[in-house]
Amino acid sequence: MNALHYFSAVISAVTLFLITCVINCPVLSFISLVPFLYSLNKSSGFFCYIKMSLLFFFSYYFLSFCFLLKLSSLLDLPDVVGAIVSFFATAVTALLTATIHLLPTAVIYRFSKRRIFDGVCYSAMFTLGEFFVSSAIPVGVPITSVSLSLVSFTPFIQSASVFGCLFLTFITVVINALFVSILSTRFISAKSLLSGLLIVLIFFCNTLFGTIRINTFDMSGETLNVSVLQTDKSGLSKWANNGLSSLSNYSSFLKSIKNSDMIFLPETAITRSLDDISQTGELNELVNSTDAEILSGIFYSENGKTYNAYCAFTKDKTAVYLKNILVPFGEFTFFGNKLFDGTDSLSSAKNISALYAKNATVATAICIESIYPKIIRRQVAQGGEIIAVATNDSWFENTHLQRLHLRHSVLRSVENSRYLVRSANSGISAIISPLGKKIAELPEGESGTINAQIVKLSNKTPYTVLGNIWIIIVAALFLYIAFIDFKQTSRIRLFKLDF
């Protein structure tokens, strides 16, 4: 195994990072893994296979998590020490995530890695690795996924409404593996021709399904006029006395919004607790400043615990959603009940429950929750008619996190066939259709409002009802490879043909 093969793994990792997190070029998704998979086919021995795989996954995740390096400017430490701590945190997070993702693919080394079925098996294990990452809360952080590179290819991503975003990862990796199958044999052979035919068939069928769905999707339902307020305040200035923590600063914004049924504010737009602003009378002042229902991030205290919450306010009703998945070290620590700045850790809700606002039942996700499909899926299954994502990404301004985080929202809207309203402090705020098309968007760093008319929908997608149930088949394949097929290390026969 020469250095070129390891270099190929890094090239694939960098390319996948760029199209997943930075640039918009979905066509590269179908070939980005080819250098890595081709070199993996040439690997000799288990340890070479593992080293190359670990290099790929670590490089990919380290680049994806490099926005964490911004933490150095937020830590109350000398610059050099802060930089070392943030680099170490990024590397450890990347290594843990890479290891979790690598585990299922490690069993594939027993195959010859030279046949079509091997590529399908590897793709299934790659997808299972992504599933493990999304399930290993809070150690696994599924901030990146191969499916995120496809969000602008609207017809192709519609199959997520049936199988979820993991299915997009699976078929994308399969296409990459089939290209490797062509490259690893004679250009004109039964294997290469079959591989090419399968590429065309997979791509065509998935795109055809998406095109039909886009042109036949039923948008009928009760309409709502919604508005999203975005500020240009940084994460720190929002908490200062002269920031938007004073509710009176919202009045001019709210009064300027006309004919809106619901107004969406970002995560922790109100930087105090619900009890606090209720007792001071500021809540009544805020609600009376507009006829619309106001949805805002706020803190909520109950039974001695404090939660990061999202509330819907009207003159006669207040509804509350409590955050389930917290940000490690930002909202809680694994040791003790104090954060690094001395404040108390927040509590997480025990149950996932939709926000039953006056004008609609809202499937809600606060910040990091939007990257976990199950949070929104379960609330839509409970009757969620629209989706709201409230976040504050301003801590990581001038990084790829804002755009990356937005791409998750596109997939959540498609998976559940719901309009999605995303309100982000300092950006990127957006309103997204059930088909994953951005109706309106406000760029990072700008303040203002966006307005749109959306529809409350009630029909549930197969994914909303069944979730990732198809992963059971993949898990069964994993068990077969790992424990049953121990002796069969060199040949896979499918329909009596050596593919």
C-alpha positions as CSV (number, residue, x, y, z in Angstrom):
1,M,0.0,0.0,0.0
2,N,1.7,3.2,-1.2
3,A,1.2,6.8,-0.1
4,L,-0.9,7.5,-3.2
5,H,-3.7,5.4,-1.8
6,Y,-3.8,7.2,1.5
7,F,-3.7,10.5,-0.5
8,S,-6.7,9.3,-2.4
9,A,-8.6,8.8,0.8
10,V,-7.8,12.4,1.8
11,I,-8.9,13.7,-1.6
12,S,-12.3,12.0,-1.2
13,A,-12.7,13.4,2.3
14,V,-11.9,17.0,1.2
15,T,-14.2,16.7,-1.8
16,L,-17.1,15.3,0.2
17,F,-16.6,18.0,2.9
18,L,-16.7,20.8,0.3
19,I,-19.9,19.6,-1.4
20,T,-21.6,18.7,1.9
21,C,-20.7,21.8,3.8
22,V,-19.5,24.6,1.5
23,I,-20.2,24.6,-2.2
24,N,-23.4,23.7,-4.1
25,C,-22.4,21.0,-6.6
26,P,-24.6,17.9,-6.1
27,V,-23.3,16.1,-9.3
28,L,-19.9,15.7,-7.5
29,S,-21.7,13.6,-4.8
30,F,-21.8,10.6,-7.2
31,I,-18.1,10.5,-7.8
32,S,-16.6,12.1,-4.7
33,L,-16.0,8.8,-3.0
34,V,-14.5,7.1,-6.0
35,P,-10.8,7.7,-5.2
36,F,-11.3,6.4,-1.7
37,L,-13.3,3.4,-2.6
38,Y,-11.0,2.5,-5.5
39,S,-7.9,2.6,-3.2
40,L,-9.9,0.7,-0.6
41,N,-10.3,-2.1,-3.1
42,K,-6.6,-2.2,-3.6
43,S,-5.9,-2.4,0.2
44,S,-4.1,-5.5,1.3
45,G,-4.9,-6.8,4.8
46,F,-7.3,-5.8,7.5
47,F,-5.0,-3.2,9.1
48,C,-4.4,-1.3,5.8
49,Y,-8.1,-1.3,5.3
50,I,-8.8,0.1,8.8
51,K,-6.0,2.7,8.6
52,M,-7.2,4.0,5.2
53,S,-10.8,4.1,6.4
54,L,-10.0,5.9,9.6
55,L,-7.9,8.4,7.7
56,F,-10.9,9.1,5.4
57,F,-13.5,9.4,8.1
58,F,-11.3,11.5,10.4
59,S,-10.3,13.9,7.7
60,Y,-13.9,14.3,6.6
61,Y,-15.3,14.9,10.1
62,F,-12.4,17.1,11.2
63,L,-13.0,19.4,8.3
64,S,-16.7,19.3,9.0
65,F,-16.3,20.2,12.7
66,C,-13.6,22.8,12.1
67,F,-16.2,25.5,12.9
68,L,-15.5,24.5,16.6
69,L,-12.1,26.2,16.3
70,K,-14.1,29.4,16.7
71,L,-14.6,28.4,20.4
72,S,-11.1,29.7,21.1
73,S,-12.4,33.3,20.9
74,L,-15.2,32.5,23.4
75,L,-13.1,30.8,26.0
76,D,-11.8,32.9,28.9
77,L,-8.3,31.7,28.3
78,P,-5.1,33.0,26.9
79,D,-5.1,33.0,23.1
80,V,-2.6,30.1,22.7
81,V,-4.3,28.0,25.4
82,G,-7.7,28.7,23.9
83,A,-6.5,27.7,20.4
84,I,-5.0,24.4,21.8
85,V,-8.2,23.6,23.7
86,S,-10.5,24.3,20.7
87,F,-8.2,22.3,18.4
88,F,-8.2,19.3,20.8
89,A,-12.0,19.5,21.2
90,T,-12.4,19.5,17.4
91,A,-10.0,16.6,16.9
92,V,-11.6,14.5,19.7
93,T,-15.1,15.1,18.4
94,A,-14.0,14.2,14.9
95,L,-12.2,11.0,16.1
96,L,-15.2,9.8,18.1
97,T,-17.6,10.4,15.2
98,A,-15.2,8.8,12.7
99,T,-14.8,5.7,14.9
100,I,-18.6,5.3,15.3
101,H,-19.0,5.6,11.5
102,L,-16.2,3.3,10.8
103,L,-17.4,0.3,12.9
104,P,-20.0,-1.2,10.5
105,T,-17.8,-0.8,7.5
106,A,-15.0,-2.7,9.2
107,V,-16.7,-6.0,8.6
108,I,-16.6,-5.6,4.8
109,Y,-12.9,-6.5,4.7
110,R,-13.9,-10.1,4.7
111,F,-15.3,-9.7,1.2
112,S,-13.1,-9.7,-1.9
113,K,-14.2,-6.1,-2.5
114,R,-14.1,-6.7,-6.2
115,R,-17.7,-7.5,-7.1
116,I,-20.9,-5.5,-7.5
117,F,-22.6,-7.0,-4.5
118,D,-19.6,-6.0,-2.4
119,G,-20.2,-2.4,-3.3
120,V,-23.8,-2.6,-2.3
121,C,-22.8,-4.2,1.0
122,Y,-20.3,-1.5,1.7
123,S,-22.8,1.2,0.9
124,A,-25.3,-0.4,3.3
125,M,-22.6,-0.5,6.0
126,F,-21.6,3.1,5.3
127,T,-25.3,4.1,5.7
128,L,-25.5,2.1,8.9
129,G,-22.5,4.0,10.2
130,E,-24.4,7.3,9.6
131,F,-27.3,5.8,11.5
132,F,-25.1,4.9,14.4
133,V,-23.7,8.5,14.5
134,S,-27.2,9.9,14.6
135,S,-28.2,7.5,17.3
136,A,-25.2,7.8,19.7
137,I,-26.4,10.9,21.5
138,P,-24.6,12.9,22.7
139,V,-21.3,11.3,21.6
140,G,-22.3,11.0,18.0
141,V,-23.1,14.4,16.3
142,P,-24.6,13.9,12.9
143,I,-23.8,17.4,11.7
144,T,-22.7,16.1,8.3
145,S,-24.2,13.5,6.0
146,V,-23.7,12.6,2.4
147,S,-27.4,13.4,1.8
148,L,-26.7,17.1,2.6
149,S,-24.7,17.5,-0.6
150,L,-27.9,16.8,-2.6
151,V,-30.3,19.4,-1.2
152,S,-30.3,21.6,-4.3
153,F,-31.1,18.6,-6.5
154,T,-34.8,18.8,-5.7
155,P,-36.1,15.9,-7.8
156,F,-33.5,13.5,-6.5
157,I,-34.1,14.1,-2.8
158,Q,-37.9,13.4,-2.9
159,S,-37.3,9.8,-2.0
160,A,-36.5,11.0,1.5
161,S,-40.2,11.3,2.0
162,V,-40.4,7.5,1.8
163,F,-37.2,6.3,3.4
164,G,-35.6,9.4,5.0
165,C,-32.3,11.1,4.3
166,L,-30.3,7.9,5.1
167,F,-31.6,6.4,1.9
168,L,-30.1,9.3,-0.1
169,T,-26.8,8.4,1.5
170,F,-27.2,4.8,0.5
171,I,-28.0,5.3,-3.1
172,T,-25.3,7.9,-3.5
173,V,-22.6,5.6,-2.1
174,V,-23.9,2.8,-4.3
175,I,-23.5,4.9,-7.4
176,N,-19.9,5.7,-6.3
177,A,-19.2,2.0,-5.7
178,L,-20.6,1.1,-9.1
179,F,-18.2,3.6,-10.8
180,V,-15.4,1.9,-8.9
181,S,-16.6,-1.4,-10.2
182,I,-16.3,-0.1,-13.8
183,L,-12.8,1.3,-13.1
184,S,-11.6,-1.9,-11.5
185,T,-12.3,-4.1,-14.6
186,R,-12.0,-4.0,-18.3
187,F,-14.0,-1.2,-19.8
188,I,-16.1,-3.5,-21.9
189,S,-17.1,-6.5,-19.9
190,A,-20.3,-8.0,-18.4
191,K,-19.4,-6.5,-15.0
192,S,-18.7,-3.0,-16.3
193,L,-21.8,-3.0,-18.5
194,L,-24.0,-4.2,-15.6
195,S,-22.5,-1.5,-13.3
196,G,-23.2,1.2,-15.9
197,L,-26.8,0.0,-16.4
198,L,-27.4,0.0,-12.6
199,I,-26.0,3.5,-12.3
200,V,-28.4,4.7,-15.0
201,L,-31.3,2.8,-13.5
202,I,-30.8,4.0,-10.0
203,F,-30.4,7.6,-11.0
204,F,-33.3,7.5,-13.5
205,C,-35.8,5.8,-11.1
206,N,-35.0,8.1,-8.2
207,T,-35.2,11.2,-10.3
208,L,-38.4,10.1,-12.0
209,F,-40.0,9.4,-8.7
210,G,-39.0,12.9,-7.5
211,T,-40.3,14.6,-10.7
212,I,-43.6,12.8,-10.4
213,R,-44.0,13.8,-6.8
214,I,-43.1,17.4,-7.4
215,N,-45.7,17.7,-10.2
216,T,-48.5,15.8,-8.3
217,F,-48.0,17.1,-4.7
218,D,-51.2,18.3,-3.1
219,M,-50.7,21.7,-1.6
220,S,-54.3,22.2,-0.6
221,G,-55.0,23.2,3.0
222,E,-55.6,26.2,5.3
223,T,-53.2,29.0,4.5
224,L,-51.2,31.1,7.0
225,N,-49.3,34.3,6.5
226,V,-46.0,34.0,8.4
227,S,-43.1,36.3,9.1
228,V,-39.6,35.7,10.3
229,L,-37.6,38.2,12.2
230,Q,-33.8,38.1,11.9
231,T,-31.4,40.4,13.8
232,D,-27.8,41.1,13.1
233,K,-26.7,40.7,16.7
234,S,-23.9,38.4,17.6
235,G,-24.2,35.7,20.2
236,L,-22.5,37.9,22.8
237,S,-24.2,41.2,22.1
238,K,-27.6,39.6,22.2
239,W,-27.1,39.1,25.9
240,A,-25.8,42.5,26.7
241,N,-28.0,45.2,28.3
242,N,-28.1,47.2,25.1
243,G,-28.9,44.2,23.0
244,L,-32.3,42.7,22.1
245,S,-32.7,41.1,25.5
246,S,-35.0,44.1,26.3
247,L,-38.4,43.2,24.9
248,S,-39.2,46.8,24.2
249,N,-36.7,46.7,21.3
250,Y,-39.0,44.3,19.5
251,S,-41.9,46.6,19.4
252,S,-40.9,48.6,16.3
253,F,-40.2,45.3,14.4
254,L,-43.5,43.8,15.3
255,K,-45.5,46.9,14.5
256,S,-44.0,47.0,11.0
257,I,-45.2,43.5,10.2
258,K,-48.7,43.7,8.7
259,N,-51.3,41.0,8.0
260,S,-49.3,38.2,9.5
261,D,-50.8,35.2,11.4
262,M,-47.6,34.0,13.0
263,I,-44.3,35.8,13.6
264,F,-41.2,33.6,14.3
265,L,-38.3,34.8,16.4
266,P,-35.0,33.0,16.9
267,E,-33.7,30.7,19.7
268,T,-33.4,32.6,23.0
269,A,-34.6,35.8,21.3
270,I,-35.9,36.6,24.8
271,T,-32.9,36.1,27.1
272,R,-34.9,35.7,30.3
273,S,-37.3,33.2,31.7
274,L,-41.1,33.1,31.0
275,D,-41.9,33.7,34.6
276,D,-39.7,36.7,34.8
277,I,-41.2,38.6,31.8
278,S,-44.7,37.5,32.8
279,Q,-44.3,39.0,36.3
280,T,-42.9,42.3,35.0
281,G,-45.7,42.8,32.5
282,E,-43.4,42.9,29.5
283,L,-45.0,39.9,28.0
284,N,-48.4,41.6,27.8
285,E,-46.7,44.6,26.2
286,L,-45.0,42.4,23.6
287,V,-48.2,40.5,22.8
288,N,-50.3,43.7,22.6
289,S,-47.9,45.2,20.1
290,T,-49.3,43.0,17.3
291,D,-52.4,41.0,16.4
292,A,-50.2,38.1,15.2
293,E,-49.2,35.0,17.3
294,I,-45.6,35.4,18.4
295,L,-43.3,32.4,18.6
296,S,-40.0,33.0,20.3
297,G,-37.1,31.3,22.0
298,I,-37.1,31.8,25.7
299,F,-36.1,30.1,29.0
300,Y,-38.7,28.1,30.9
301,S,-38.5,27.1,34.6
302,E,-40.4,24.3,36.2
303,N,-39.8,22.2,39.4
304,G,-36.4,23.8,40.0
305,K,-35.2,23.0,36.4
306,T,-34.6,25.4,33.6
307,Y,-35.2,24.6,30.0
308,N,-34.3,26.1,26.6
309,A,-37.8,26.6,25.2
310,Y,-39.8,27.8,22.3
311,C,-43.1,29.5,23.2
312,A,-46.2,30.7,21.2
313,F,-47.8,33.8,22.6
314,T,-51.3,35.3,22.0
315,K,-53.5,37.5,24.1
316,D,-55.4,34.4,25.4
317,K,-52.9,31.5,25.1
318,T,-49.3,30.5,25.8
319,A,-48.0,27.2,24.5
320,V,-44.5,25.8,25.3
321,Y,-42.1,23.4,23.6
322,L,-39.1,22.2,25.7
323,K,-35.8,21.3,24.1
324,N,-34.9,17.6,24.2
325,I,-31.3,17.4,22.8
326,L,-28.8,19.8,24.4
327,V,-25.5,21.1,23.1
328,P,-22.6,19.4,25.0
329,F,-20.6,22.0,27.0
330,G,-22.8,24.8,25.7
331,E,-26.0,23.8,27.6
332,F,-24.8,21.0,29.8
333,T,-21.6,19.2,30.8
334,F,-20.9,15.5,31.3
335,F,-19.6,16.3,34.8
336,G,-21.4,18.4,37.5
337,N,-24.2,20.9,36.9
338,K,-22.2,24.0,36.1
339,L,-21.0,25.3,32.7
340,F,-17.6,26.8,32.2
341,D,-18.9,30.3,32.8
342,G,-20.3,29.2,36.2
343,T,-24.0,29.2,35.1
344,D,-26.2,26.3,35.8
345,S,-26.6,23.6,33.1
346,L,-30.0,23.4,31.4
347,S,-32.3,20.4,31.7
348,S,-33.6,18.4,28.7
349,A,-37.2,17.4,28.3
350,K,-38.1,13.8,28.8
351,N,-40.7,13.6,26.0
352,I,-40.8,14.8,22.5
353,S,-44.0,16.9,22.2
354,A,-45.2,19.2,19.5
355,L,-46.0,22.9,20.2
356,Y,-49.8,23.3,20.2
357,A,-50.0,27.0,19.1
358,K,-53.3,28.8,18.5
359,N,-53.0,28.9,14.7
360,A,-51.3,25.6,14.1
361,T,-49.7,22.5,15.6
362,V,-46.0,23.2,15.2
363,A,-43.3,20.5,15.0
364,T,-40.4,22.3,16.6
365,A,-36.7,22.0,16.7
366,I,-34.3,24.2,18.6
367,C,-30.8,24.6,17.2
368,I,-29.0,21.2,17.2
369,E,-32.2,19.3,17.3
370,S,-32.8,20.0,13.6
371,I,-30.0,17.7,12.6
372,Y,-31.7,14.7,14.3
373,P,-34.6,13.6,12.0
374,K,-36.5,11.8,14.7
375,I,-37.2,15.0,16.7
376,I,-39.3,16.5,13.9
377,R,-40.7,13.2,12.6
378,R,-42.2,12.3,15.9
379,Q,-43.9,15.7,16.3
380,V,-45.3,15.6,12.7
381,A,-46.6,12.1,13.6
382,Q,-48.4,13.7,16.6
383,G,-50.2,16.1,14.2
384,G,-47.6,18.7,13.4
385,E,-49.0,20.8,10.5
386,I,-45.9,23.0,10.0
387,I,-42.3,22.8,11.1
388,A,-40.4,25.6,13.0
389,V,-36.6,25.6,13.5
390,A,-35.3,28.2,15.8
391,T,-31.5,28.6,16.2
392,N,-28.7,30.9,17.1
393,D,-25.7,30.1,14.9
394,S,-24.1,33.5,15.4
395,W,-21.5,32.0,17.7
396,F,-19.9,30.5,14.6
397,E,-20.2,33.4,12.2
398,N,-18.0,33.4,9.1
399,T,-17.8,29.6,9.1
400,H,-19.6,27.0,7.0
401,L,-22.0,26.0,9.9
402,Q,-24.8,28.4,8.9
403,R,-25.2,27.0,5.4
404,L,-24.6,23.4,6.6
405,H,-27.2,23.8,9.3
406,L,-29.7,25.2,6.8
407,R,-29.3,22.2,4.6
408,H,-30.6,20.0,7.4
409,S,-33.8,22.0,7.4
410,V,-34.4,21.3,3.7
411,L,-34.2,17.5,4.3
412,R,-36.6,17.8,7.3
413,S,-39.2,19.5,5.2
414,V,-39.0,16.8,2.4
415,E,-39.0,13.9,4.9
416,N,-42.2,15.0,6.5
417,S,-43.8,17.0,3.6
418,R,-44.3,20.2,5.7
419,Y,-43.6,23.8,5.2
420,L,-40.6,24.8,7.4
421,V,-40.0,28.2,8.9
422,R,-36.5,28.7,10.1
423,S,-35.6,31.7,12.3
424,A,-31.9,32.3,13.0
425,N,-30.3,35.0,15.0
426,S,-28.0,36.8,12.5
427,G,-28.9,34.2,9.8
428,I,-29.6,32.2,7.8
429,S,-33.4,32.5,8.1
430,A,-35.6,30.8,5.5
431,I,-39.0,29.5,4.6
432,I,-38.9,26.2,2.8
433,S,-41.7,24.3,0.9
434,P,-42.6,20.7,1.6
435,L,-40.6,19.8,-1.5
436,G,-37.4,21.3,-0.2
437,K,-37.5,24.5,-2.3
438,K,-36.6,27.8,-0.5
439,I,-39.4,30.2,-0.9
440,A,-37.6,33.0,0.9
441,E,-34.2,33.5,2.6
442,L,-32.4,36.2,4.5
443,P,-28.6,35.9,4.3
444,E,-26.2,35.8,7.2
445,G,-25.4,39.0,9.0
446,E,-28.5,41.0,7.9
447,S,-31.4,42.2,9.9
448,G,-34.9,42.3,8.7
449,T,-38.0,40.2,8.1
450,I,-39.1,37.7,5.5
451,N,-42.8,37.0,4.7
452,A,-44.6,34.2,2.9
453,Q,-47.8,32.4,2.7
454,I,-47.7,28.8,3.7
455,V,-50.2,25.9,4.0
456,K,-51.0,23.7,7.0
457,L,-50.7,20.1,5.9
458,S,-52.0,17.0,7.5
459,N,-51.1,14.0,5.2
460,K,-48.2,11.9,6.6
461,T,-45.4,10.6,4.5
462,P,-44.3,6.9,4.7
463,Y,-41.1,8.1,6.5
464,T,-43.2,10.1,9.1
465,V,-45.2,6.9,9.9
466,L,-42.4,4.3,9.6
467,G,-39.2,6.2,10.2
468,N,-36.0,4.3,9.3
469,I,-37.6,0.9,9.5
470,W,-35.7,-0.2,6.4
471,I,-32.5,0.1,8.4
472,I,-33.5,-3.2,10.0
473,I,-32.7,-4.9,6.7
474,V,-29.3,-3.2,6.7
475,A,-28.6,-4.3,10.3
476,A,-29.5,-7.8,9.4
477,L,-27.0,-7.7,6.5
478,F,-24.4,-6.4,9.0
479,L,-25.1,-9.3,11.4
480,Y,-24.9,-11.8,8.4
481,I,-21.5,-10.4,7.3
482,A,-20.1,-10.1,10.8
483,F,-21.2,-13.4,12.4
484,I,-22.6,-15.8,10.0
485,D,-20.5,-15.5,6.8
486,F,-17.2,-15.8,8.7
487,K,-15.8,-18.5,6.4
488,Q,-16.9,-17.0,3.1
489,T,-14.1,-14.5,2.5
490,S,-13.5,-14.6,-1.2
491,R,-16.6,-15.2,-3.2
492,I,-20.1,-13.8,-3.4
493,R,-22.5,-15.4,-5.8
494,L,-25.7,-13.6,-6.8
495,F,-28.2,-15.4,-9.0
496,K,-25.4,-17.8,-9.8
497,L,-23.4,-15.1,-11.6
498,D,-20.0,-14.0,-10.1
499,F,-20.7,-10.3,-9.6
